[in-house]
Amino acid sequence: MEFNHADLFEGVADAIGDRTALVCGAERLTYAELDAHANRLAHHLESVGVGPGQHVAVQLYNGVEYAAAMLAALKIRAVPINVNYRYVESELLYLYRDSDSVALLYDVEFEDRVRATAPQVPELRHLIAVGGEPGIPGAVSYSDAVRDSPATRGFAARSADDLYVIYTGGTTGMPKGVMWSTEQLLFAFWNPTFPRPDKPADVVGLARDSGPMTMMPVAPLMHGAAQMATFIAWWMGATVVYTRKFEAAGVWRAIEREKVNSLTVTGDAMAIPMAEELARASYDTSSLLAYVSTGAILTGTVRDRIQALLPNTIIMDRFGSTESGSTAEAVAGSAPEKGLRFAPDVADVTVLDDALRPVRPGSGVLGQVARSGHIARGYYNDPDKTARTFPVVDGRRWLLTGDIATVEADGSIAVFGRGSQTINTGGEKVYPEEVEAVLKGHPGVYDAVVTGVPDERWGSRVAAVVQPAGGRPPLEADLDAHCRKALSGYKVPRVYAFVPEMKRSPAGKADYRWAREIAEGVAGA
């Protein structure tokens, strides 16, 4: 057995085969059943020529098929590739080509987009339709793919160095594939409340000996955070609960029905509608012990509202990225509008200044959050970005996360925002996350994204795209007065654009490129 996700899952399935591994709606599979299901799909992929190192794209909603596809690819040393199911044809074409995928599993709901793009990618030679019969010539149905394949294993030996790729869209630009070895991925996303394993058998032992737990990643599995939350749960021998799509009432019904103990969301975009639904209707949440946000930070007002609705549940913010893994936890009292402060989980997380030297605690010097040790290999098909993001300093390889921060005297890390989104207005730097958090504290604001628009005098002006909490937008003068109570004048938005619905990724990340276009349209009107 290696530190390889397929090896480890098989070991866990052998140890606790009759324990429930996965629930999605009416579907329930034990560890043994999910392993056998993934074996069938793996043998099918092998039979059509998918081999080690080749990429298998997965364009699916949450469900048994997604989990099986991840495991099946890894079992034959192929690489699962997550596809954002909201992508339009041009974005899909880019991702299919950039990832060099040779096979694709897709929900039949997306068939029109697949039909328009897949024929333009000669390398994409095998299509599997999930949820119905395919209408694309040469494609096969998922049920046919697994029906006649054996449920046993019989796969070649794997390596701890096998590749795992997570495509991340971020907030600007086209998606990029973050490459990991399975061993580094395991340790980078290890549950920090448990001791790190010395050998692969320790992971199996932890799953076997852990008490029954039920864990629910709310984000879609096409987001790396949900994939990692799934594996973290399996390494604890837990049951993973999904909903096929995010819908607040459906999430709370699943929590009530399955007695979920730990919940993982992605920031305010999921937390706000969940809080509204919980305030509107009654659900049994007595089983819920932990409510964790990862991939996006909860604003203080949203966090306080959730805590009031769930007084017996621990609310946690985790800090990390697709490239770094999970690295730190927010300290008590931390919030975007008050100042984000995180306590690192591991010693190899720090802040590097412009000369790539560690920032001295308490100095006030700004730099980038950086991590060494268990970090990604780099970006698929992008050696230049890999070299810029993963520099080697005095023989030590670092990841520069792009998060602007300093180190406090007590060793905690104070994070101001993403450097790529920083607004420079008249020489002053404004971090959008801080302004967004203040805006979302106004009762008339449901959601907000802050960006910069060109200004002849100041270089940039602060602009806010706002989704009102009700049908009528709040007065700009009221928003201005609200912001000035908490922000310096140069940080207060000069432009407001009101939209009926905010555009975010399926995982809740802000689309700053879209927001900038909306704001520039209003500013230039």
C-alpha positions as MATLAB code, in Angstrom:
seq = 'MEFNHADLFEGVADAIGDRTALVCGAERLTYAELDAHANRLAHHLESVGVGPGQHVAVQLYNGVEYAAAMLAALKIRAVPINVNYRYVESELLYLYRDSDSVALLYDVEFEDRVRATAPQVPELRHLIAVGGEPGIPGAVSYSDAVRDSPATRGFAARSADDLYVIYTGGTTGMPKGVMWSTEQLLFAFWNPTFPRPDKPADVVGLARDSGPMTMMPVAPLMHGAAQMATFIAWWMGATVVYTRKFEAAGVWRAIEREKVNSLTVTGDAMAIPMAEELARASYDTSSLLAYVSTGAILTGTVRDRIQALLPNTIIMDRFGSTESGSTAEAVAGSAPEKGLRFAPDVADVTVLDDALRPVRPGSGVLGQVARSGHIARGYYNDPDKTARTFPVVDGRRWLLTGDIATVEADGSIAVFGRGSQTINTGGEKVYPEEVEAVLKGHPGVYDAVVTGVPDERWGSRVAAVVQPAGGRPPLEADLDAHCRKALSGYKVPRVYAFVPEMKRSPAGKADYRWAREIAEGVAGA';
ca = [
       0.000    0.000    0.000;
       1.219    3.502   -0.896;
       0.183    7.020    0.098;
      -2.099    6.872   -2.912;
      -5.803    7.702   -2.714;
      -6.864    4.575   -4.607;
      -4.692    2.298   -2.453;
      -5.939    3.924    0.722;
      -9.607    3.777   -0.256;
      -9.286    0.091   -1.088;
      -7.636   -0.502    2.273;
     -10.425    1.340    4.068;
     -13.080   -0.535    2.054;
     -11.504   -3.844    3.092;
     -11.450   -2.770    6.751;
     -14.949   -1.287    7.079;
     -16.731   -2.550    3.981;
     -20.192   -2.674    5.550;
     -20.069    0.956    6.779;
     -21.938    3.524    4.666;
     -19.506    5.533    2.557;
     -21.780    7.772    0.530;
     -25.350    9.070    0.492;
     -26.906   11.227   -2.219;
     -30.677   11.505   -2.120;
     -32.108    8.001   -2.180;
     -28.802    6.377   -3.159;
     -26.678    4.809   -0.418;
     -23.500    2.793   -0.901;
     -21.296    1.073    1.641;
     -17.524    1.293    1.287;
     -17.472   -2.173   -0.264;
     -20.282   -1.293   -2.689;
     -18.647    1.974   -3.748;
     -15.323    0.184   -4.246;
     -16.979   -2.439   -6.453;
     -18.844    0.259   -8.386;
     -15.605    2.164   -9.017;
     -13.881   -1.080  -10.051;
     -16.475   -1.620  -12.781;
     -15.967    1.877  -14.166;
     -12.178    1.531  -13.938;
     -12.225   -1.699  -15.944;
     -14.423   -0.041  -18.552;
     -12.011    2.860  -18.894;
      -9.135    0.416  -19.265;
     -11.057   -1.497  -21.922;
     -11.322    1.617  -24.113;
      -7.623    2.364  -23.822;
      -7.408    4.824  -20.928;
      -4.081    4.232  -19.238;
      -1.694    5.589  -16.595;
      -1.147    9.322  -16.739;
      -4.048    9.974  -19.106;
      -6.781   12.415  -18.129;
     -10.477   11.664  -17.563;
     -12.724   14.748  -17.490;
     -15.742   14.723  -15.162;
     -18.581   17.121  -16.030;
     -21.195   16.020  -13.524;
     -23.383   17.209  -10.705;
     -22.758   15.641   -7.301;
     -23.602   11.982   -6.948;
     -22.431    8.394   -6.848;
     -21.104    8.655  -10.415;
     -18.818   11.567   -9.561;
     -17.285    9.793   -6.570;
     -16.910    6.586   -8.599;
     -15.290    8.477  -11.473;
     -12.623    9.972   -9.210;
     -11.810    6.589   -7.701;
     -11.966    4.716  -11.018;
      -9.467    7.041  -12.679;
      -7.085    6.794   -9.742;
      -7.397    3.010   -9.616;
      -5.907    2.721  -13.133;
      -3.379    5.521  -12.454;
      -5.279    7.903  -14.709;
      -6.052   11.467  -13.599;
      -9.567   12.789  -12.871;
     -10.157   16.294  -14.256;
     -12.908   18.415  -12.706;
     -15.022   20.395  -15.183;
     -17.111   23.383  -14.115;
     -20.615   22.463  -15.246;
     -21.510   26.135  -15.720;
     -18.927   26.614  -18.444;
     -20.157   27.755  -21.829;
     -18.854   26.245  -25.060;
     -15.738   28.399  -25.427;
     -14.678   27.703  -21.833;
     -15.322   23.978  -22.201;
     -13.315   23.855  -25.408;
     -10.392   25.526  -23.639;
     -10.548   23.140  -20.679;
     -10.896   19.967  -22.752;
      -7.864   21.003  -24.798;
      -5.745   22.402  -21.984;
      -6.260   19.301  -19.836;
      -5.485   16.868  -22.692;
      -8.451   14.769  -21.587;
      -9.000   11.506  -23.489;
     -12.333   10.554  -21.896;
     -15.291   12.494  -20.545;
     -18.146   11.606  -18.204;
     -20.975   14.126  -18.548;
     -24.526   14.603  -17.316;
     -26.999   14.319  -20.195;
     -28.275   17.770  -19.201;
     -25.046   19.166  -20.640;
     -25.186   17.205  -23.892;
     -25.816   20.193  -26.185;
     -22.608   21.849  -25.003;
     -20.654   18.606  -25.175;
     -21.927   17.901  -28.694;
     -20.825   21.367  -29.839;
     -17.303   21.122  -28.388;
     -16.082   17.528  -28.032;
     -15.756   16.893  -31.815;
     -13.275   19.783  -31.944;
     -10.926   17.926  -29.579;
      -9.505   14.874  -31.385;
      -7.792   13.599  -28.221;
     -11.181   13.359  -26.469;
     -12.038    9.974  -27.905;
     -14.473    8.392  -25.407;
     -17.684    9.891  -23.992;
     -19.855    8.435  -21.214;
     -23.328    9.902  -20.652;
     -24.719    9.839  -17.102;
     -28.432    9.984  -16.372;
     -29.835    8.808  -19.679;
     -29.106    7.555  -23.157;
     -26.554    9.581  -25.139;
     -27.483   11.437  -28.292;
     -23.900   11.897  -29.463;
     -22.635    9.282  -31.970;
     -20.104    6.972  -30.358;
     -20.958    7.923  -26.774;
     -22.028    5.177  -24.342;
     -24.408    5.325  -21.416;
     -22.974    5.048  -17.919;
     -25.219    2.087  -17.127;
     -23.872    0.194  -20.153;
     -20.295    1.134  -19.267;
     -20.449   -0.467  -15.824;
     -22.951   -3.288  -16.455;
     -20.633   -5.854  -18.022;
     -17.389   -4.901  -16.246;
     -16.081   -6.950  -13.328;
     -16.519   -5.648   -9.783;
     -13.171   -7.085   -8.695;
      -9.859   -5.205   -8.707;
      -6.864   -6.712  -10.456;
      -5.200   -3.370  -11.249;
      -1.498   -2.653  -11.630;
       0.533   -1.368   -8.686;
       0.300    2.350   -8.019;
       2.712    4.982   -6.734;
       2.647    7.719   -4.110;
       3.924    9.935   -6.922;
       0.848    9.387   -9.133;
      -0.640   12.609  -10.442;
      -3.798   14.346   -9.202;
      -4.983   17.515  -10.973;
      -7.525   20.056   -9.727;
      -8.609   22.766  -12.133;
      -9.334   26.038  -10.396;
     -11.034   28.969  -12.056;
     -10.016   31.445   -9.382;
     -11.481   34.914   -9.808;
      -9.928   36.043  -13.110;
      -8.649   34.469  -16.302;
      -9.066   30.976  -17.678;
      -8.930   27.952  -15.376;
      -5.584   26.407  -14.524;
      -4.780   22.837  -13.562;
      -2.981   22.478  -10.234;
      -0.811   19.341  -10.217;
      -0.202   17.287   -7.076;
       1.351   13.967   -6.268;
      -1.137   11.891   -4.315;
       1.189   11.712   -1.297;
       1.684   15.480   -1.095;
      -2.057   16.005   -1.622;
      -2.892   13.641    1.235;
      -0.689   15.492    3.722;
      -1.545   19.011    2.506;
      -5.254   18.347    3.055;
      -4.922   16.171    6.142;
      -7.424   16.770    8.972;
      -5.322   18.795   11.472;
      -7.224   17.405   14.459;
      -5.722   13.944   13.846;
      -2.049   12.868   13.989;
      -0.323   12.623   10.615;
       0.180    9.018    9.498;
       3.693    7.579    9.420;
       2.710    4.818    7.007;
      -0.296    4.108    4.762;
      -1.662    1.468    7.122;
      -2.109    4.232    9.727;
      -4.765    5.842    7.508;
      -6.693    2.581    7.351;
      -6.338    2.133   11.096;
      -7.707    5.624   11.721;
     -10.763    4.942    9.551;
     -11.322    1.554   11.168;
     -11.030    2.812   14.739;
     -12.904    6.106   14.400;
     -16.399    6.355   15.753;
     -19.288    6.778   13.308;
     -19.374   10.266   11.789;
     -21.501   11.836    9.069;
     -19.933   14.670    7.084;
     -21.384   16.840    4.327;
     -19.454   18.889    1.769;
     -22.078   21.309    0.439;
     -20.004   22.655   -2.463;
     -20.120   20.846   -5.812;
     -17.562   18.104   -6.361;
     -16.257   20.015   -9.363;
     -14.670   22.257   -6.704;
     -11.454   20.943   -5.171;
     -12.591   21.745   -1.620;
     -15.487   19.291   -1.903;
     -13.235   16.578   -3.338;
     -10.775   17.010   -0.490;
     -13.559   17.108    2.111;
     -14.769   13.791    0.706;
     -11.389   12.111    1.055;
     -10.863   13.606    4.531;
     -14.178   12.052    5.561;
     -13.253    8.676    4.107;
      -9.894    8.679    5.929;
     -11.980    9.063    9.106;
     -14.256    6.184    8.122;
     -17.158    8.630    7.922;
     -20.292    8.696    5.805;
     -20.277   11.440    3.161;
     -23.598   13.097    2.330;
     -24.178   15.057   -0.895;
     -27.033   16.903   -2.467;
     -27.008   16.749   -6.254;
     -27.184   20.543   -6.547;
     -26.942   23.317   -3.990;
     -30.356   24.350   -2.709;
     -30.595   25.567    0.885;
     -33.764   23.725    1.860;
     -32.437   20.502    0.346;
     -29.218   20.839    2.348;
     -31.076   21.277    5.636;
     -33.399   18.369    4.827;
     -30.349   16.161    4.226;
     -28.763   17.325    7.496;
     -31.959   16.491    9.368;
     -32.508   13.143    7.613;
     -28.923   11.857    7.785;
     -28.006   13.390   11.180;
     -24.995   15.208    9.737;
     -22.271   16.035   12.287;
     -19.940   18.237   10.241;
     -20.785   20.587    7.388;
     -18.425   22.286    4.922;
     -19.528   25.339    2.919;
     -17.743   27.929    0.784;
     -18.201   31.372    2.299;
     -21.163   33.726    2.355;
     -22.551   32.675   -1.033;
     -23.697   29.401    0.538;
     -24.013   30.534    4.132;
     -26.441   33.409    3.475;
     -29.207   31.396    1.731;
     -28.715   28.602    4.253;
     -29.154   31.061    7.134;
     -32.250   32.554    5.512;
     -33.811   29.122    5.043;
     -33.010   28.061    8.600;
     -34.614   31.268    9.905;
     -37.684   30.707    7.714;
     -38.403   27.055    8.444;
     -37.814   24.579   11.247;
     -35.228   21.796   10.869;
     -33.699   19.394   13.359;
     -30.039   20.482   13.540;
     -29.253   18.846   16.878;
     -26.700   16.487   15.282;
     -24.627   19.313   13.762;
     -21.404   19.811   15.718;
     -19.266   21.819   13.265;
     -20.038   24.335   10.507;
     -16.857   24.951    8.516;
     -16.187   27.447    5.727;
     -13.281   26.748    3.416;
     -12.245   28.345    0.126;
     -13.964   31.625    1.085;
     -14.207   33.448    4.417;
     -17.435   34.170    6.267;
     -18.066   37.835    6.973;
     -18.634   38.666   10.624;
     -22.313   39.529   10.251;
     -23.042   36.270    8.434;
     -21.013   34.267   10.925;
     -22.863   35.876   13.850;
     -26.218   35.125   12.254;
     -25.342   31.475   11.741;
     -24.068   31.201   15.305;
     -27.321   32.641   16.614;
     -29.286   30.084   14.582;
     -26.950   27.249   15.605;
     -25.934   28.134   19.188;
     -24.574   24.650   19.956;
     -22.498   24.351   16.768;
     -18.861   25.361   16.382;
     -18.378   27.806   13.475;
     -14.925   27.655   11.860;
     -13.127   29.430    9.005;
     -10.318   27.532    7.298;
      -7.616   29.237    5.225;
      -5.899   27.625    2.256;
      -5.939   27.206   -1.504;
      -5.897   24.576   -4.226;
      -2.121   24.993   -4.470;
      -1.338   25.017   -0.728;
      -3.839   22.717    0.882;
      -5.534   23.595    4.159;
      -3.045   25.632    6.147;
      -4.606   27.688    8.959;
      -7.692   28.471   11.011;
      -9.174   31.892   11.766;
      -8.465   33.092   15.321;
     -11.297   34.151   17.618;
     -12.820   37.480   16.662;
     -11.350   37.441   13.179;
     -13.563   38.679   10.335;
     -12.954   40.428    7.008;
     -14.467   43.697    8.229;
     -12.430   43.667   11.456;
      -9.214   42.177   10.082;
      -8.539   38.564    9.155;
      -6.099   36.735   11.394;
      -5.169   33.083   11.079;
      -3.162   30.647   13.179;
      -1.107   28.309   10.938;
      -1.611   24.573   11.364;
       1.941   23.748   10.294;
       5.373   25.324   10.739;
       6.059   25.715    7.017;
       3.465   28.492    6.557;
       4.795   32.047    6.763;
       4.840   35.427    5.005;
       7.660   36.305    2.581;
       8.523   39.923    1.759;
       9.374   41.317   -1.703;
      12.886   39.860   -1.406;
      11.366   36.444   -0.562;
      12.643   36.588    3.012;
      10.441   35.719    6.015;
       8.668   38.708    7.543;
       9.726   39.339   11.132;
       6.768   38.976   13.528;
       5.445   42.337   14.666;
       7.400   44.316   12.046;
       4.314   45.363   10.082;
       6.046   44.520    6.801;
       3.671   43.312    4.110;
       4.386   40.279    1.960;
       2.716   37.186    0.527;
       1.496   34.184    2.470;
       3.814   31.331    1.493;
       4.105   27.649    2.214;
       6.832   25.082    1.710;
       6.824   21.350    2.363;
       3.591   19.711    1.204;
       2.708   21.878   -1.795;
       1.583   21.330   -5.381;
       3.990   20.458   -8.180;
       2.867   23.375  -10.307;
       0.432   24.189  -13.092;
      -0.375   21.806  -15.917;
       0.847   23.085  -19.292;
       2.126   26.329  -17.755;
       5.832   26.205  -16.808;
       6.130   30.009  -16.710;
       3.374   30.433  -14.131;
       4.790   27.486  -12.214;
       8.208   29.160  -12.020;
       6.695   32.465  -10.822;
       4.402   30.899   -8.233;
       6.784   28.223   -6.893;
      10.192   29.942   -6.518;
      13.198   28.225   -4.971;
      14.967   30.312   -2.313;
      18.245   29.039   -0.842;
      17.379   25.535   -1.965;
      13.895   25.599   -0.461;
      10.834   25.487   -2.718;
       8.003   27.825   -1.800;
       4.447   28.444   -2.939;
       3.471   32.131   -3.132;
      -0.289   32.175   -2.568;
      -0.898   35.756   -3.705;
      -2.541   36.650   -0.376;
      -1.141   39.921    1.007;
      -0.403   39.665    4.727;
       1.904   40.384    7.629;
       2.936   38.420   10.703;
       1.684   39.680   14.052;
       3.859   39.678   17.161;
       2.072   36.558   18.456;
       2.870   34.632   15.255;
      -0.620   34.808   13.782;
      -0.940   35.910   10.161;
      -3.025   38.998    9.351;
      -4.393   38.707    5.802;
      -5.554   41.799    3.918;
      -6.649   40.342    0.579;
      -5.592   38.920   -2.750;
      -2.828   40.901   -4.372;
      -4.282   40.327   -7.829;
      -7.513   42.103   -6.791;
      -5.936   45.025   -4.942;
      -7.290   48.416   -6.056;
      -4.733   51.230   -6.255;
      -6.550   54.523   -5.901;
      -4.372   57.621   -5.678;
      -1.506   55.563   -4.298;
      -3.623   53.988   -1.559;
      -4.268   50.239   -1.642;
      -7.780   48.934   -1.116;
      -8.450   45.240   -0.544;
     -11.901   44.339   -1.916;
     -12.623   41.693    0.719;
     -12.648   44.289    3.516;
     -15.084   46.590    1.682;
     -17.296   43.669    0.627;
     -17.593   42.507    4.224;
     -18.658   45.979    5.420;
     -21.224   46.331    2.638;
     -22.746   42.949    3.454;
     -23.305   44.193    7.004;
     -25.926   46.649    5.669;
     -29.463   45.242    6.011;
     -30.310   46.228    2.443;
     -27.418   44.247    0.923;
     -27.698   40.546    0.148;
     -24.335   40.190   -1.618;
     -21.547   42.482   -2.823;
     -18.396   42.269   -4.926;
     -15.937   45.178   -4.997;
     -13.595   46.012   -7.849;
     -11.761   48.938   -9.397;
     -12.794   51.033  -12.405;
     -10.467   53.380  -14.353;
     -10.186   56.980  -13.162;
      -8.191   59.701  -14.942;
      -7.148   61.407  -11.699;
      -6.761   58.573   -9.198;
      -5.876   55.702  -11.533;
      -8.750   53.623  -10.164;
     -11.970   54.226   -8.264;
     -13.536   51.771   -5.856;
     -16.746   50.318   -7.297;
     -19.275   47.957   -5.756;
     -21.615   45.562   -7.515;
     -24.513   44.972   -5.123;
     -27.356   42.463   -5.025;
     -30.091   44.048   -2.867;
     -31.609   42.093   -0.003;
     -35.108   43.057   -1.144;
     -36.743   44.155   -4.334;
     -35.649   47.789   -4.033;
     -31.948   48.771   -3.980;
     -30.792   50.706   -0.904;
     -29.984   54.397   -1.383;
     -26.383   55.018   -2.357;
     -26.211   57.741    0.293;
     -27.187   55.173    2.948;
     -24.528   52.729    1.756;
     -21.976   55.539    1.750;
     -22.824   56.518    5.326;
     -22.739   52.873    6.415;
     -19.276   52.319    4.897;
     -17.814   55.529    6.354;
     -18.550   54.259    9.860;
     -16.094   51.397    9.344;
     -13.777   52.386    6.493;
     -11.342   55.164    5.644;
     -12.723   57.535    3.033;
     -10.521   56.271    0.208;
     -11.940   52.754    0.666;
     -15.590   53.799    0.308;
     -17.130   52.914   -3.089;
     -17.554   55.808   -5.506;
     -19.597   53.750   -7.964;
     -22.513   51.414   -7.270;
     -24.023   48.949   -9.707;
     -27.148   47.072   -8.599;
     -27.855   43.635  -10.061;
     -30.779   41.228   -9.520;
     -28.407   38.293   -8.981;
     -24.695   38.079   -8.282;
     -22.576   35.978  -10.584;
     -20.413   33.558   -8.642;
     -18.810   30.219   -9.337;
     -20.725   27.068   -8.288;
     -18.465   27.005   -5.235;
     -19.337   30.596   -4.303;
     -16.209   32.408   -5.474;
     -16.638   35.951   -6.736;
     -16.341   36.567  -10.471;
     -14.273   39.758  -10.423;
     -13.918   39.888  -14.179;
     -17.704   39.992  -14.574;
     -18.070   42.488  -11.706;
     -15.531   44.827  -13.301;
     -17.420   44.785  -16.585;
     -20.700   45.595  -14.808;
     -19.106   48.397  -12.778;
     -17.327   49.913  -15.772;
     -20.618   49.948  -17.664;
     -22.250   51.980  -14.895;
     -19.230   54.245  -14.386;
     -19.093   55.091  -18.086;
     -22.830   55.627  -18.479;
];
